[in-house]
Amino acid sequence: MPKLIYTTNVSLDGFIEDPDGGFDFLPPGDDVFAAHTALMQSIGTLIYGRRLYERMAVWETDPTFAARSPALATFAAAFTDTDKVVYSSTLTHTQTARTRIERAFDPAALTTMKDAADRDLLIGGADLAGQALRARLVDEVQLYIAPVAVGGGKPGLPTGIRIDLELLDQHRFANGVVLLRYRPRSV
């Protein structure tokens, strides 16, 4: 059965953005990028909030990204070849093919989407993923932890809710980033 996977890059203190909204604290690393690409190639549907969708759309809309290297071209092709669902109450049109807009998060609709899928689904955007975690729809949490503390900002995991996690795997990359893969447990 396909899984709903939440993956994100976080600082060591758990933030996806620093206090100024920046997210450039993940150190560069070919092996980390290759891991993100392999995950993208395995996904059938991307489920994004508006802000993350707008940041990621350039992989399909700006051909200069793919032209920079074979690795970037592979990621861009995987992104382009994936169905996308964007949750937004304000977005009026999509910038990418194979994309539809949903106006509000609906756990039942996401369950139906997951049940009908033949490949894993990836949910991105901390707020949207937080809603899915609260609804207990997420099957796996993947945190790429950067070796830096940013001291505040936007948290990668929802606040105000307890989520017990079972460690599935861990991987240390050459640049000091650590990937932790967890399965949320029912409490």
N, C-alpha and C positions, 0 to 999 in steps of 0.2 A: 504494500500500500504506500502511495506517495506520502512524503513528509512535508510539513510546513516548517521551514528553517528560517530562523532569524539570525542574521550575521551582521556584525558591525565591527568597526575599528574603534577601540576605546583607549584612553590614557590609563595608566596604572591606577589612578584614582577614580576611574569609571566614567569618564566623560567622552562624548563623541564630538563635542565642540568646546573650545576654551571659553573663558568669560566674554571674549570679544566676538564669538561666533566663528572663529577660525578652526579648521580641522586639518591643518597641514603638519601635525605633530608626528604622524606615522613615518618613521624613517624609511627612505627608499630601500627597496630590496627586490631583486629579480625573483627570488624564491617565494616571497610573500605574494607578489603579483601573479606568479604562476599558480599559486594555490587559489587565489580569487578567480582566475581564469578557468581553472578546472571545475570549480564550483559552478560558475556561470554556464559552462558547457553542459552540466548535468541537469540544469533547471529547465522546466517546461514553461513556468509562468513566474513573472516578477510581479510582486504586489508592493507598490510604493505609495508613500504619501507624496503630496505635491512638491514639496521642497526637494526631496531626494530625487524624484523623477526629473525635475528641471535641471538638477546638477548632472544626472546621468545621461540625459537625452543627447548630449553632445557626442557620445560614443556612436550614435547613429546619424546625427545631423551635421557633424563637422568632419569631413573626410580627412582633414589634416591630422587628426588623432591617429587614425589607422595607418597613415603614411609614414609615421615616425619610426616604426620598427615592426618586425614580424610579430613580436609579442603583443604589441598594442593592436595590430590588425586582427590577431586571433581573438582578443577580448572584444573588440568592436564587432566582429562577426557573430560571436556568441550572444552579445547583447541584442544585436539586430534580429537574430533568428529566434528570439524568445518572445512569447506573448507577454503583454504588460497590462496590468490593471492599476489605475491611479485613483486613489481615494482623495477627492478634493471637492469642497463645496463652492470653490471659486473658479477653477480652471474651466475655460470655455471651449478649448480645442486641444488636441494632442499634437505634439511635434514629431512623433514617431509612428511608424506603421505597426500593425498588430497590437494596437493600444486602445483601451476603452476606459472611460471615466465612470467611477461610482461616486455618488454624492455623499454617502454616509456609511460608516462601518456597520455591517450587519453580520453578526456571528453565524447566523443560519446560512446566509448566502456564501460566506467563506467556507463553511463546512461542506456545502453542496459543491462548491468549486473544487475543494480538496478531494472529495469523494469521486468526482468525475475525472480527475487528473490521471494521466498515465506516467507522469514524471514529477519529481519533487517541485515544490513551490518555494520561492524565497520571498520573505517579507522584509522590507526595509523601511527605515524611518522610525526613530525611537518612539514617537507618539503612537503611530499606527501599530507597531509591534507591541507596544505596551497594552493596547486594547486587545490584541490577539492573545497576549500572555494572560491578561485578566480573564479572558473568556476561556482559557485553558485549551487553546487551539494549536499552540506551538509545540511541535514534536522535538525540535532540537534548537539549542542556542549555541552559536559559534561566536566567540569573542576573540578578536585579534588584539592583544594587549600590547600597547606601545610602551617602551621603557622610558616614560616621562610622566610626571605628575603636573597637571595644568592648573590645579588649584580651584577649580570651579567651572561652571558652564552648564551644558545640557547633558543630563545623565543618559547613559546608554541603556540602562534598565529602568523600568518604571518604579517610582517611589510610592510609598503608601500601600504596598502589597508585599506579602511574603511569597517568595518563589523558592522552593527547595529544588536543588538540582543534583543530578547524578552525573559524575564525571564519566564521559565516554572515551575521551582521548585527549592527548596533549602533544603539542609539537613546538619545538624551539627553532626559530629561524636564525640564520647567520647574523642578521642585524639586531638581534636581541628581542624581536617581537615573539610573543608566545601565543599560539592558538590553543584555546581551551574549548572543547566541544562538550556540551552538557545536554542531558535529557531532563526536562522539567518533570518532577514527580508530583503526583496528587497528594495533597495534605489531608 
